[in-house]
Amino acid sequence: MLAVIHYKFIKSLILFVLGASCVLGFAPFYFYPASILSLIGLFYFWQQNATSKQAAYYGFIYGLGLFTTGIYWIYISLHDFGNMPSAMACLATFLLSAFMALFPALVGALSVKVSRRQPIQLLIVIPIIWALADWTRSWIFTGFPWLTIGYSQVPNSPLAGYIPILGVYGVSMLAVFTASLVACWLIQKPTSAIFYRNTIALLMSLWVVGGLLKEIEWTTVASKPISVALLQGNISQELKWAPELAEHTLNQYLQMAEASSAQLIIMPETALPVLFTELPSEVSARLRKIAGQNGGAILAGLIEREHGEYFNSMLNLGSTVPEVYRKSHLVPFGEFIPLKSVLDWIYRDWLNMPLSDLSRGSIQQQPMSIVGEKVAINICYEDVFGEEIIRQLPQATLLINASNDAWYGKSIAAYQHLQFSQARALETGRMVLRATNTGATAMIDTHGKVLAHAPHFTKTTLNVMVQGYRGSTPYVRFGNWLFLAISFIGILAICVPNFLASRPKTK
């Protein structure tokens, strides 16, 4: 009995460590083989004649390792900056990780059930259901697609070449298929040389084609380079909204802007800690003067108030009549309160977060015309959702993300967020500019490569030259529909024959 318990504990520990090691595929590590090797270990257990119940358990433990290691920074946000008691912040972080771990658990249970534990069917079903689970995480309860497997292949893996066609969830499918196939080789050990020869050829073709696709220029240069200054104020999150320091912050960003000769100056999300209607007229006048002298524009993050509603906005303060973009995809519990009548007590008793009840901007906002470019702006969390970014394409020639990841302290969160922006550059064939409070302030090219990156937690200005691009990638045209169509066809190819085989034969 003790031997059995010991064996189960060791197996659970191995699965947890496998899940934790998957994080090495994501930023800031970028070791893309790690995620695939990690999944091979999980699928090895799944393909050892596991029952649906066992596969669910294995997936859950693996998921706990993945998410407790990969999103530990939620604790920093809740405790260090939200002032939630330590025990409650630990519990909340663990519960979120446990909820996310239910997705790998569900993948395991469904894969074994749908495939009827037949090796070839399991090999095909696992990547389809895993990718669909990653996609589901992007929209259920407003979405939290962190640690989607496809991102682990950005930007260096040959599989990243498929992102402009299938998007990040399609790459999840291909990465998981690679791991599933290798696990099949290890556990099934087929005696057929034809099976090995064909599957090795298939896998090599998949990766070689991906590498070739990375060389394709899906979009073309649309304009001459323009000079851009990305301002990183490095304002401490504890002090950011202190009323007595608002004037100091305004002056700091004014001085940084006045020191720049760039055509386009971009400040981070909520860089100016005042309501737009309360922005001193002297500050507005000085910003317009800077923009006029530089022959360009100034984008700054502020909070707007209109008809009693508050919006997280980016405004072009360099024009006489400011253009505005309002954030439409808000962070639950960070920018709005889900089920407010039921959960309002969490904010009243446990949290002290400013701006936690904002209103959504329209999803139909169009790119701004700035310095000869059509600029699609997104704020913070919004660039996690590729299907939302393409709403402003193909009209937009340049993507801008303004963020404030100071909420997560000196953790890996800001680097993970940067990797999302790298995926958006690949999906859209557009350069991406990121202006952040503490990092990662960066410029990304159309192939998802970081061309310039400011040091984190440093007051600095990152000066870059950027170009707009025109044209559409297949992902811009079709979004996630190509990936979903492939998934649907794959599921039908498995389920229909199984259904027909299960029908009783009639004489």
BASE-146828 format. One record per residue (C-alpha): residue in three letters; x negated, y negated, z negated. Coordinates in steps of 0.25 Angstrom, whole numbers, plus 5000, padded with zeros to 4 digits. Example, Ala and Ser with C-alpha at 12.3 -4.5 7.8 and 13.67 -1.06 7.14 Angstrom:
REM residues 2
{'ALA'; {4951; 5018; 4969}}
{'SER'; {4945; 5004; 4971}}
***
This chain:
REM residues 507
{'MET'; {5000; 5000; 5000}}
{'LEU'; {4989; 4990; 4996}}
{'ALA'; {4982; 4994; 5009}}
{'VAL'; {4994; 4990; 5017}}
{'ILE'; {4996; 4977; 5010}}
{'HIS'; {4981; 4974; 5012}}
{'TYR'; {4982; 4977; 5027}}
{'LYS'; {4994; 4968; 5028}}
{'PHE'; {4987; 4957; 5021}}
{'ILE'; {4974; 4958; 5030}}
{'LYS'; {4983; 4958; 5042}}
{'SER'; {4990; 4946; 5038}}
{'LEU'; {4977; 4939; 5034}}
{'ILE'; {4972; 4942; 5048}}
{'LEU'; {4984; 4937; 5055}}
{'PHE'; {4984; 4924; 5046}}
{'VAL'; {4969; 4922; 5050}}
{'LEU'; {4972; 4924; 5065}}
{'GLY'; {4983; 4913; 5064}}
{'ALA'; {4973; 4904; 5057}}
{'SER'; {4962; 4906; 5068}}
{'CYS'; {4972; 4903; 5079}}
{'VAL'; {4971; 4888; 5074}}
{'LEU'; {4956; 4888; 5080}}
{'GLY'; {4962; 4888; 5094}}
{'PHE'; {4968; 4874; 5091}}
{'ALA'; {4962; 4860; 5089}}
{'PRO'; {4952; 4856; 5083}}
{'PHE'; {4946; 4870; 5086}}
{'TYR'; {4950; 4872; 5100}}
{'PHE'; {4945; 4887; 5100}}
{'TYR'; {4956; 4892; 5109}}
{'PRO'; {4952; 4907; 5109}}
{'ALA'; {4955; 4907; 5094}}
{'SER'; {4970; 4906; 5095}}
{'ILE'; {4970; 4917; 5106}}
{'LEU'; {4961; 4926; 5097}}
{'SER'; {4970; 4923; 5085}}
{'LEU'; {4983; 4927; 5093}}
{'ILE'; {4976; 4940; 5098}}
{'GLY'; {4975; 4944; 5083}}
{'LEU'; {4990; 4942; 5080}}
{'PHE'; {4994; 4949; 5093}}
{'TYR'; {4985; 4961; 5090}}
{'PHE'; {4994; 4962; 5077}}
{'TRP'; {5007; 4960; 5085}}
{'GLN'; {5003; 4970; 5096}}
{'GLN'; {5000; 4981; 5086}}
{'ASN'; {5014; 4987; 5086}}
{'ALA'; {5019; 4976; 5077}}
{'THR'; {5034; 4976; 5074}}
{'SER'; {5041; 4962; 5075}}
{'LYS'; {5041; 4960; 5060}}
{'GLN'; {5026; 4963; 5060}}
{'ALA'; {5023; 4954; 5072}}
{'ALA'; {5031; 4943; 5065}}
{'TYR'; {5023; 4944; 5052}}
{'TYR'; {5010; 4944; 5060}}
{'GLY'; {5014; 4932; 5067}}
{'PHE'; {5018; 4925; 5055}}
{'ILE'; {5005; 4927; 5047}}
{'TYR'; {4998; 4923; 5060}}
{'GLY'; {5006; 4910; 5061}}
{'LEU'; {5004; 4907; 5046}}
{'GLY'; {4989; 4907; 5049}}
{'LEU'; {4990; 4899; 5061}}
{'PHE'; {4999; 4888; 5056}}
{'THR'; {4994; 4887; 5041}}
{'THR'; {4980; 4885; 5047}}
{'GLY'; {4984; 4876; 5059}}
{'ILE'; {4994; 4866; 5053}}
{'TYR'; {4989; 4865; 5039}}
{'TRP'; {4988; 4850; 5041}}
{'ILE'; {5003; 4849; 5039}}
{'TYR'; {4999; 4850; 5024}}
{'ILE'; {4990; 4838; 5025}}
{'SER'; {5002; 4830; 5032}}
{'LEU'; {5012; 4834; 5021}}
{'HIS'; {5003; 4833; 5009}}
{'ASP'; {4992; 4823; 5011}}
{'PHE'; {5000; 4813; 5019}}
{'GLY'; {5015; 4817; 5016}}
{'ASN'; {5012; 4818; 5001}}
{'MET'; {5019; 4831; 5000}}
{'PRO'; {5015; 4839; 4988}}
{'SER'; {5004; 4849; 4991}}
{'ALA'; {5012; 4862; 4988}}
{'MET'; {5024; 4857; 4997}}
{'ALA'; {5014; 4853; 5008}}
{'CYS'; {5008; 4867; 5008}}
{'LEU'; {5021; 4873; 5008}}
{'ALA'; {5027; 4865; 5019}}
{'THR'; {5014; 4868; 5028}}
{'PHE'; {5015; 4882; 5025}}
{'LEU'; {5030; 4883; 5028}}
{'LEU'; {5027; 4876; 5041}}
{'SER'; {5016; 4886; 5045}}
{'ALA'; {5025; 4898; 5041}}
{'PHE'; {5036; 4892; 5050}}
{'MET'; {5027; 4891; 5061}}
{'ALA'; {5021; 4905; 5059}}
{'LEU'; {5035; 4910; 5061}}
{'PHE'; {5033; 4908; 5076}}
{'PRO'; {5021; 4918; 5078}}
{'ALA'; {5030; 4927; 5069}}
{'LEU'; {5041; 4926; 5078}}
{'VAL'; {5032; 4928; 5090}}
{'GLY'; {5027; 4941; 5085}}
{'ALA'; {5041; 4946; 5081}}
{'LEU'; {5047; 4943; 5094}}
{'SER'; {5036; 4947; 5103}}
{'VAL'; {5036; 4961; 5097}}
{'LYS'; {5051; 4962; 5097}}
{'VAL'; {5052; 4957; 5112}}
{'SER'; {5041; 4966; 5117}}
{'ARG'; {5045; 4978; 5109}}
{'ARG'; {5030; 4979; 5106}}
{'GLN'; {5027; 4983; 5120}}
{'PRO'; {5012; 4978; 5122}}
{'ILE'; {5014; 4972; 5135}}
{'GLN'; {5027; 4965; 5132}}
{'LEU'; {5021; 4960; 5119}}
{'LEU'; {5009; 4955; 5126}}
{'ILE'; {5018; 4946; 5135}}
{'VAL'; {5029; 4943; 5124}}
{'ILE'; {5019; 4937; 5113}}
{'PRO'; {5014; 4926; 5121}}
{'ILE'; {5028; 4922; 5126}}
{'ILE'; {5034; 4922; 5113}}
{'TRP'; {5022; 4915; 5106}}
{'ALA'; {5022; 4904; 5116}}
{'LEU'; {5037; 4902; 5115}}
{'ALA'; {5035; 4901; 5100}}
{'ASP'; {5025; 4890; 5102}}
{'TRP'; {5035; 4883; 5111}}
{'THR'; {5046; 4885; 5101}}
{'ARG'; {5037; 4878; 5090}}
{'SER'; {5036; 4866; 5099}}
{'TRP'; {5051; 4863; 5097}}
{'ILE'; {5058; 4870; 5086}}
{'PHE'; {5060; 4861; 5074}}
{'THR'; {5055; 4849; 5083}}
{'GLY'; {5042; 4857; 5086}}
{'PHE'; {5029; 4860; 5079}}
{'PRO'; {5020; 4867; 5090}}
{'TRP'; {5007; 4866; 5082}}
{'LEU'; {4997; 4878; 5085}}
{'THR'; {5004; 4882; 5098}}
{'ILE'; {4995; 4892; 5104}}
{'GLY'; {4994; 4885; 5117}}
{'TYR'; {4987; 4873; 5110}}
{'SER'; {4975; 4882; 5106}}
{'GLN'; {4971; 4883; 5121}}
{'VAL'; {4970; 4868; 5123}}
{'PRO'; {4962; 4863; 5129}}
{'ASN'; {4950; 4873; 5131}}
{'SER'; {4957; 4886; 5134}}
{'PRO'; {4959; 4890; 5148}}
{'LEU'; {4974; 4892; 5144}}
{'ALA'; {4975; 4877; 5143}}
{'GLY'; {4975; 4877; 5158}}
{'TYR'; {4990; 4882; 5157}}
{'ILE'; {4995; 4870; 5148}}
{'PRO'; {4998; 4861; 5160}}
{'ILE'; {5007; 4872; 5166}}
{'LEU'; {5013; 4879; 5154}}
{'GLY'; {5010; 4870; 5142}}
{'VAL'; {5005; 4873; 5129}}
{'TYR'; {5015; 4884; 5126}}
{'GLY'; {5012; 4891; 5139}}
{'VAL'; {4997; 4891; 5135}}
{'SER'; {5002; 4897; 5121}}
{'MET'; {5008; 4909; 5129}}
{'LEU'; {4995; 4911; 5137}}
{'ALA'; {4986; 4911; 5125}}
{'VAL'; {4995; 4920; 5117}}
{'PHE'; {4996; 4929; 5130}}
{'THR'; {4981; 4930; 5130}}
{'ALA'; {4981; 4934; 5115}}
{'SER'; {4992; 4944; 5117}}
{'LEU'; {4985; 4951; 5128}}
{'VAL'; {4972; 4952; 5121}}
{'ALA'; {4979; 4958; 5109}}
{'CYS'; {4986; 4968; 5118}}
{'TRP'; {4972; 4972; 5123}}
{'LEU'; {4967; 4974; 5109}}
{'ILE'; {4979; 4982; 5103}}
{'GLN'; {4985; 4990; 5115}}
{'LYS'; {4972; 4994; 5121}}
{'PRO'; {4978; 4998; 5134}}
{'THR'; {4971; 5009; 5141}}
{'SER'; {4975; 5004; 5155}}
{'ALA'; {4963; 4997; 5162}}
{'ILE'; {4974; 4990; 5171}}
{'PHE'; {4980; 4983; 5159}}
{'TYR'; {4967; 4978; 5154}}
{'ARG'; {4963; 4973; 5168}}
{'ASN'; {4976; 4966; 5171}}
{'THR'; {4978; 4959; 5158}}
{'ILE'; {4963; 4955; 5157}}
{'ALA'; {4965; 4949; 5172}}
{'LEU'; {4978; 4942; 5167}}
{'LEU'; {4971; 4936; 5155}}
{'MET'; {4959; 4931; 5163}}
{'SER'; {4968; 4925; 5174}}
{'LEU'; {4976; 4918; 5163}}
{'TRP'; {4964; 4911; 5157}}
{'VAL'; {4957; 4909; 5170}}
{'VAL'; {4969; 4902; 5176}}
{'GLY'; {4971; 4894; 5164}}
{'GLY'; {4956; 4889; 5165}}
{'LEU'; {4959; 4886; 5180}}
{'LEU'; {4971; 4878; 5177}}
{'LYS'; {4963; 4869; 5167}}
{'GLU'; {4956; 4864; 5179}}
{'ILE'; {4969; 4859; 5186}}
{'GLU'; {4971; 4844; 5186}}
{'TRP'; {4986; 4844; 5184}}
{'THR'; {4987; 4828; 5184}}
{'THR'; {4979; 4817; 5191}}
{'VAL'; {4974; 4804; 5186}}
{'ALA'; {4984; 4793; 5187}}
{'SER'; {4976; 4780; 5183}}
{'LYS'; {4963; 4774; 5180}}
{'PRO'; {4957; 4776; 5166}}
{'ILE'; {4962; 4767; 5155}}
{'SER'; {4955; 4764; 5142}}
{'VAL'; {4962; 4768; 5130}}
{'ALA'; {4959; 4766; 5115}}
{'LEU'; {4964; 4776; 5105}}
{'LEU'; {4965; 4770; 5091}}
{'GLN'; {4963; 4779; 5079}}
{'GLY'; {4965; 4771; 5067}}
{'ASN'; {4962; 4782; 5056}}
{'ILE'; {4973; 4776; 5047}}
{'SER'; {4974; 4785; 5035}}
{'GLN'; {4988; 4792; 5034}}
{'GLU'; {4989; 4789; 5019}}
{'LEU'; {4988; 4774; 5022}}
{'LYS'; {4994; 4773; 5036}}
{'TRP'; {5008; 4768; 5031}}
{'ALA'; {5003; 4761; 5019}}
{'PRO'; {5010; 4747; 5021}}
{'GLU'; {4998; 4739; 5015}}
{'LEU'; {4989; 4745; 5026}}
{'ALA'; {4998; 4743; 5038}}
{'GLU'; {4991; 4730; 5041}}
{'HIS'; {4977; 4736; 5040}}
{'THR'; {4981; 4747; 5050}}
{'LEU'; {4987; 4737; 5060}}
{'ASN'; {4974; 4729; 5060}}
{'GLN'; {4966; 4741; 5061}}
{'TYR'; {4973; 4745; 5074}}
{'LEU'; {4973; 4731; 5079}}
{'GLN'; {4958; 4730; 5077}}
{'MET'; {4956; 4744; 5084}}
{'ALA'; {4965; 4739; 5096}}
{'GLU'; {4958; 4726; 5097}}
{'ALA'; {4945; 4733; 5098}}
{'SER'; {4949; 4740; 5110}}
{'SER'; {4949; 4736; 5125}}
{'ALA'; {4956; 4749; 5129}}
{'GLN'; {4968; 4747; 5139}}
{'LEU'; {4977; 4756; 5130}}
{'ILE'; {4975; 4756; 5115}}
{'ILE'; {4983; 4768; 5108}}
{'MET'; {4985; 4768; 5093}}
{'PRO'; {4990; 4781; 5085}}
{'GLU'; {5004; 4784; 5081}}
{'THR'; {5009; 4774; 5070}}
{'ALA'; {4996; 4767; 5071}}
{'LEU'; {5002; 4754; 5066}}
{'PRO'; {5009; 4757; 5053}}
{'VAL'; {5021; 4747; 5055}}
{'LEU'; {5034; 4747; 5061}}
{'PHE'; {5033; 4741; 5076}}
{'THR'; {5043; 4730; 5072}}
{'GLU'; {5034; 4726; 5060}}
{'LEU'; {5021; 4726; 5068}}
{'PRO'; {5016; 4712; 5066}}
{'SER'; {5017; 4703; 5078}}
{'GLU'; {5002; 4699; 5077}}
{'VAL'; {4998; 4714; 5079}}
{'SER'; {5008; 4716; 5091}}
{'ALA'; {5002; 4703; 5097}}
{'ARG'; {4987; 4708; 5095}}
{'LEU'; {4990; 4722; 5101}}
{'ARG'; {4997; 4715; 5113}}
{'LYS'; {4984; 4706; 5115}}
{'ILE'; {4975; 4718; 5114}}
{'ALA'; {4983; 4726; 5125}}
{'GLY'; {4983; 4714; 5134}}
{'GLN'; {4968; 4711; 5132}}
{'ASN'; {4965; 4726; 5136}}
{'GLY'; {4976; 4726; 5147}}
{'GLY'; {4983; 4738; 5141}}
{'ALA'; {4992; 4743; 5130}}
{'ILE'; {4992; 4747; 5115}}
{'LEU'; {5000; 4759; 5110}}
{'ALA'; {5002; 4759; 5095}}
{'GLY'; {5010; 4768; 5086}}
{'LEU'; {5020; 4762; 5077}}
{'ILE'; {5034; 4765; 5070}}
{'GLU'; {5046; 4758; 5077}}
{'ARG'; {5059; 4755; 5070}}
{'GLU'; {5071; 4754; 5079}}
{'HIS'; {5086; 4754; 5074}}
{'GLY'; {5082; 4760; 5061}}
{'GLU'; {5074; 4771; 5067}}
{'TYR'; {5059; 4773; 5067}}
{'PHE'; {5050; 4778; 5078}}
{'ASN'; {5036; 4783; 5079}}
{'SER'; {5031; 4775; 5091}}
{'MET'; {5020; 4771; 5100}}
{'LEU'; {5021; 4757; 5106}}
{'ASN'; {5013; 4749; 5116}}
{'LEU'; {5010; 4737; 5108}}
{'GLY'; {5002; 4731; 5119}}
{'SER'; {5014; 4726; 5127}}
{'THR'; {5024; 4715; 5125}}
{'VAL'; {5036; 4725; 5123}}
{'PRO'; {5030; 4737; 5117}}
{'GLU'; {5032; 4750; 5124}}
{'VAL'; {5036; 4762; 5114}}
{'TYR'; {5035; 4777; 5113}}
{'ARG'; {5043; 4783; 5101}}
{'LYS'; {5039; 4797; 5096}}
{'SER'; {5050; 4807; 5099}}
{'HIS'; {5045; 4820; 5093}}
{'LEU'; {5044; 4818; 5078}}
{'VAL'; {5037; 4826; 5068}}
{'PRO'; {5047; 4833; 5059}}
{'PHE'; {5045; 4829; 5044}}
{'GLY'; {5034; 4820; 5049}}
{'GLU'; {5042; 4810; 5057}}
{'PHE'; {5057; 4814; 5055}}
{'ILE'; {5064; 4822; 5044}}
{'PRO'; {5071; 4835; 5050}}
{'LEU'; {5084; 4837; 5043}}
{'LYS'; {5083; 4824; 5036}}
{'SER'; {5095; 4826; 5027}}
{'VAL'; {5089; 4839; 5022}}
{'LEU'; {5074; 4837; 5022}}
{'ASP'; {5073; 4823; 5018}}
{'TRP'; {5069; 4827; 5004}}
{'ILE'; {5056; 4832; 5009}}
{'TYR'; {5052; 4818; 5012}}
{'ARG'; {5058; 4812; 5000}}
{'ASP'; {5051; 4821; 4990}}
{'TRP'; {5039; 4827; 4997}}
{'LEU'; {5034; 4818; 5008}}
{'ASN'; {5029; 4804; 5010}}
{'MET'; {5028; 4803; 5025}}
{'PRO'; {5031; 4789; 5032}}
{'LEU'; {5039; 4789; 5045}}
{'SER'; {5045; 4803; 5043}}
{'ASP'; {5059; 4799; 5048}}
{'LEU'; {5057; 4793; 5062}}
{'SER'; {5066; 4793; 5075}}
{'ARG'; {5063; 4800; 5088}}
{'GLY'; {5059; 4792; 5101}}
{'SER'; {5066; 4796; 5114}}
{'ILE'; {5060; 4808; 5121}}
{'GLN'; {5062; 4800; 5134}}
{'GLN'; {5051; 4790; 5132}}
{'GLN'; {5043; 4787; 5144}}
{'PRO'; {5028; 4784; 5146}}
{'MET'; {5023; 4770; 5143}}
{'SER'; {5016; 4762; 5155}}
{'ILE'; {5003; 4758; 5148}}
{'VAL'; {4990; 4753; 5156}}
{'GLY'; {4995; 4760; 5169}}
{'GLU'; {4998; 4773; 5162}}
{'LYS'; {5011; 4780; 5159}}
{'VAL'; {5008; 4784; 5144}}
{'ALA'; {5016; 4795; 5137}}
{'ILE'; {5015; 4793; 5122}}
{'ASN'; {5017; 4803; 5112}}
{'ILE'; {5016; 4802; 5097}}
{'CYS'; {5009; 4812; 5088}}
{'TYR'; {5016; 4825; 5087}}
{'GLU'; {5023; 4823; 5100}}
{'ASP'; {5011; 4828; 5109}}
{'VAL'; {5013; 4842; 5102}}
{'PHE'; {5025; 4843; 5112}}
{'GLY'; {5021; 4845; 5127}}
{'GLU'; {5035; 4846; 5132}}
{'GLU'; {5038; 4832; 5126}}
{'ILE'; {5025; 4825; 5131}}
{'ILE'; {5029; 4829; 5145}}
{'ARG'; {5042; 4821; 5144}}
{'GLN'; {5034; 4808; 5149}}
{'LEU'; {5027; 4815; 5160}}
{'PRO'; {5023; 4815; 5171}}
{'GLN'; {5025; 4800; 5170}}
{'ALA'; {5015; 4798; 5159}}
{'THR'; {5000; 4797; 5164}}
{'LEU'; {4994; 4797; 5149}}
{'LEU'; {4998; 4804; 5136}}
{'ILE'; {4996; 4797; 5123}}
{'ASN'; {4998; 4803; 5109}}
{'ALA'; {4997; 4794; 5097}}
{'SER'; {4996; 4802; 5083}}
{'ASN'; {4993; 4801; 5069}}
{'ASP'; {4988; 4814; 5064}}
{'ALA'; {4982; 4808; 5051}}
{'TRP'; {4994; 4815; 5044}}
{'TYR'; {4986; 4828; 5045}}
{'GLY'; {4973; 4823; 5039}}
{'LYS'; {4960; 4829; 5043}}
{'SER'; {4966; 4842; 5049}}
{'ILE'; {4966; 4849; 5062}}
{'ALA'; {4980; 4843; 5065}}
{'ALA'; {4975; 4831; 5073}}
{'TYR'; {4966; 4840; 5082}}
{'GLN'; {4978; 4850; 5084}}
{'HIS'; {4986; 4838; 5088}}
{'LEU'; {4975; 4834; 5098}}
{'GLN'; {4976; 4847; 5105}}
{'PHE'; {4991; 4845; 5107}}
{'SER'; {4987; 4832; 5115}}
{'GLN'; {4977; 4841; 5123}}
{'ALA'; {4988; 4850; 5127}}
{'ARG'; {4997; 4839; 5131}}
{'ALA'; {4986; 4833; 5140}}
{'LEU'; {4985; 4847; 5147}}
{'GLU'; {5000; 4849; 5148}}
{'THR'; {5002; 4835; 5155}}
{'GLY'; {4989; 4832; 5162}}
{'ARG'; {4988; 4819; 5155}}
{'MET'; {4977; 4813; 5146}}
{'VAL'; {4981; 4811; 5132}}
{'LEU'; {4977; 4800; 5122}}
{'ARG'; {4979; 4802; 5107}}
{'ALA'; {4978; 4790; 5097}}
{'THR'; {4979; 4795; 5083}}
{'ASN'; {4977; 4789; 5069}}
{'THR'; {4966; 4799; 5064}}
{'GLY'; {4964; 4808; 5076}}
{'ALA'; {4964; 4815; 5086}}
{'THR'; {4963; 4802; 5094}}
{'ALA'; {4959; 4807; 5108}}
{'MET'; {4960; 4807; 5123}}
{'ILE'; {4963; 4820; 5130}}
{'ASP'; {4962; 4823; 5145}}
{'THR'; {4971; 4830; 5154}}
{'HIS'; {4965; 4843; 5152}}
{'GLY'; {4967; 4842; 5137}}
{'LYS'; {4952; 4839; 5134}}
{'VAL'; {4949; 4828; 5123}}
{'LEU'; {4941; 4818; 5130}}
{'ALA'; {4940; 4808; 5118}}
{'HIS'; {4942; 4811; 5103}}
{'ALA'; {4941; 4801; 5092}}
{'PRO'; {4936; 4806; 5078}}
{'HIS'; {4947; 4809; 5068}}
{'PHE'; {4949; 4800; 5056}}
{'THR'; {4941; 4789; 5062}}
{'LYS'; {4946; 4775; 5065}}
{'THR'; {4942; 4774; 5080}}
{'THR'; {4946; 4770; 5094}}
{'LEU'; {4945; 4781; 5105}}
{'ASN'; {4942; 4774; 5118}}
{'VAL'; {4945; 4782; 5130}}
{'MET'; {4948; 4781; 5145}}
{'VAL'; {4961; 4788; 5150}}
{'GLN'; {4968; 4791; 5163}}
{'GLY'; {4983; 4793; 5166}}
{'TYR'; {4987; 4806; 5174}}
{'ARG'; {4998; 4809; 5183}}
{'GLY'; {5005; 4822; 5188}}
{'SER'; {5012; 4833; 5181}}
{'THR'; {5007; 4847; 5175}}
{'PRO'; {5016; 4858; 5176}}
{'TYR'; {5019; 4856; 5161}}
{'VAL'; {5023; 4842; 5163}}
{'ARG'; {5033; 4847; 5174}}
{'PHE'; {5039; 4859; 5166}}
{'GLY'; {5035; 4857; 5152}}
{'ASN'; {5036; 4871; 5144}}
{'TRP'; {5046; 4877; 5154}}
{'LEU'; {5035; 4884; 5162}}
{'PHE'; {5031; 4891; 5149}}
{'LEU'; {5045; 4894; 5144}}
{'ALA'; {5048; 4900; 5158}}
{'ILE'; {5036; 4909; 5157}}
{'SER'; {5040; 4913; 5143}}
{'PHE'; {5055; 4916; 5147}}
{'ILE'; {5050; 4925; 5159}}
{'GLY'; {5041; 4932; 5150}}
{'ILE'; {5051; 4935; 5140}}
{'LEU'; {5061; 4940; 5150}}
{'ALA'; {5051; 4949; 5156}}
{'ILE'; {5049; 4956; 5143}}
{'CYS'; {5064; 4955; 5138}}
{'VAL'; {5072; 4959; 5150}}
{'PRO'; {5064; 4973; 5152}}
{'ASN'; {5065; 4976; 5137}}
{'PHE'; {5080; 4973; 5137}}
{'LEU'; {5082; 4981; 5149}}
{'ALA'; {5074; 4993; 5144}}
{'SER'; {5082; 4992; 5131}}
{'ARG'; {5096; 4994; 5137}}
{'PRO'; {5101; 5008; 5136}}
{'LYS'; {5101; 5016; 5149}}
{'THR'; {5114; 5020; 5155}}
{'LYS'; {5116; 5033; 5163}}
***
